[in-house]
Amino acid sequence: QSDWATGAFDESASGIWLRVTVAKGVMRIQHSSDGLRWPLLRLAPFPVSQGYAVGPMCCSPERGGLEVVFSHFEVMPALGKALHDLT
């Protein structure tokens, strides 16, 4: 199995949305700076399960000093959109 990382996030990290969708053994990660357009960041195999334990987490390779604020965290059913649908 392989995964597909389409590139680094190249926008301001001062405020972003992340959308993580798991369906049919695949995890799709998308990002947005405006909440309207959702380019693909990564596509990877993910174990199929009856349920998942999820939550926000962040880390830094630089060790101490990282400060992150998470807001508007929601868990919803997968959207069922096509792979290249950026909405």
Buried (B, 14 or more C-beta within 10 A) or exposed (E): EEEEEEEEEEEEEEEEEBBBBBBEEBBBBBBBBEEEEBBBBBBBEBEEEEEEEEEEEEEEEEEEEEEEEEEEEEEEEEEEBEEEEEE
